[in-house]
Amino acid sequence: MDYESDAAVSEYLLMHYGSDEERMPWSVGRMSAIDFPAVTVNYFTQKRVDLSLDLGCSVGGSSFQLSKTSKKVIGIDLSKKFIDAANAMKANGHINYKYQEDGSVYADGEATLSSGVKPEVISFAVGDVLRLPDGFKDFDRVHASNLLCRVPDPEKLLNRLSSLVKKDGELVLATPFSWLEEYTPKENWPKGDSWTWLQNQLSDDFVCLQHADETFTMREHLRKFQLGVSKVSKWRRK
Ligand SMILES: C[S@@+](CC[C@H](N)C(=O)[O-])C[C@H]1O[C@@H](n2cnc3c(N)ncnc32)[C@H](O)[C@@H]1O
């Protein structure tokens, strides 16, 4: 997927802000988590914290969820189009957009913010999670959803996490381990089972508190959907 395309912006606006009916009009698909951006954020211990970081935030759905219980949230994404959309949501509280129904037929969508979110505490910025500034540290919460298998050097990202999360802070990592050479050269894929590899990578600096398999859906058009199963894990920084 080209994360700078208008089609990607529409698909992610729908995934992050659409109504249940818009995201999944077919009852057969309703068993899956259609509000995945909120599902992963709900893994964090529900208390108020100072500073949260959303890595690979896309159009910002999870960053807005984090703002409900954070004094400050930073959302980072490589795609300027996604960050422009996230900033428009922050500034205006809504975006009107079109999403594909059937061939050249498009529906009118309106992305709106859910109640309880605090746009004023969020800063969105274009940035590369593999080149974060040294000053990025001491976060109470770091959230990285469906990002790990979209970067060229996943071990570099994992190695940076221990210096991002403060002691006793929490990390929530979601990944469908959907390795593709388009994003990650094969020599950087895990050599064996991805979940064992991930635990080995993180266990020196983090304790795994919880993990589960969560489904997510992304609508391409009325009759075509992506169904993925992400391993969602919650970790405490030692
Ligand atoms: C599969 S999407 C997931 C988006 C969102 N977190 C979610 O769960 O819906 C991957 C996101 O990571 C972003 N991304 C990929 N590589 C990145 C990098 N090196 N630095 C920052 N963001 C990156 C993409 O632009 C895209 O928004």
The ligand as a MOL file (V3000), in Angstrom:
LIG
                    3D

  0  0  0     0  0            999 V3000
M  V30 BEGIN CTAB
M  V30 COUNTS 27 29 0 0 0
M  V30 BEGIN ATOM
M  V30 1 C -0.3300 -0.7940 8.7350 0
M  V30 2 S -0.3480 0.9190 9.1030 0 CHG=1
M  V30 3 C -0.9340 0.9420 10.7970 0
M  V30 4 C -1.4940 2.2740 11.1890 0
M  V30 5 C -2.1150 2.3740 12.5680 0
M  V30 6 N -1.1430 2.2740 13.6260 0
M  V30 7 C -3.1720 1.3170 12.7460 0
M  V30 8 O -2.9940 0.3730 13.5480 0
M  V30 9 O -4.2290 1.4210 12.0830 0 CHG=-1
M  V30 10 C 1.3950 1.2680 9.2890 0
M  V30 11 C 1.6730 2.7360 9.5560 0
M  V30 12 O 3.0460 2.8980 9.8690 0
M  V30 13 C 3.5530 4.0270 9.1700 0
M  V30 14 N 4.9980 3.8230 8.9950 0
M  V30 15 C 5.6250 2.8890 8.2470 0
M  V30 16 N 6.9630 2.9990 8.3770 0
M  V30 17 C 7.1850 4.0200 9.2370 0
M  V30 18 C 8.3470 4.6330 9.7840 0
M  V30 19 N 9.5780 4.1960 9.4610 0
M  V30 20 N 8.1950 5.6660 10.6340 0
M  V30 21 C 6.9520 6.1280 10.9520 0
M  V30 22 N 5.8230 5.5790 10.4780 0
M  V30 23 C 5.9250 4.5550 9.6360 0
M  V30 24 C 2.7530 4.0540 7.8740 0
M  V30 25 O 2.7920 5.3180 7.2520 0
M  V30 26 C 1.3770 3.6440 8.3710 0
M  V30 27 O 0.6440 4.7370 8.8310 0
M  V30 END ATOM
M  V30 BEGIN BOND
M  V30 1 1 1 2
M  V30 2 1 2 3
M  V30 3 1 2 10
M  V30 4 1 3 4
M  V30 5 1 4 5
M  V30 6 1 5 6
M  V30 7 1 5 7
M  V30 8 2 7 8
M  V30 9 1 7 9
M  V30 10 1 10 11
M  V30 11 1 11 12
M  V30 12 1 11 26
M  V30 13 1 12 13
M  V30 14 1 13 14
M  V30 15 1 13 24
M  V30 16 1 14 15
M  V30 17 1 14 23
M  V30 18 2 15 16
M  V30 19 1 16 17
M  V30 20 1 17 18
M  V30 21 2 17 23
M  V30 22 1 18 19
M  V30 23 2 18 20
M  V30 24 1 20 21
M  V30 25 2 21 22
M  V30 26 1 22 23
M  V30 27 1 24 25
M  V30 28 1 24 26
M  V30 29 1 26 27
M  V30 END BOND
M  V30 END CTAB
M  END
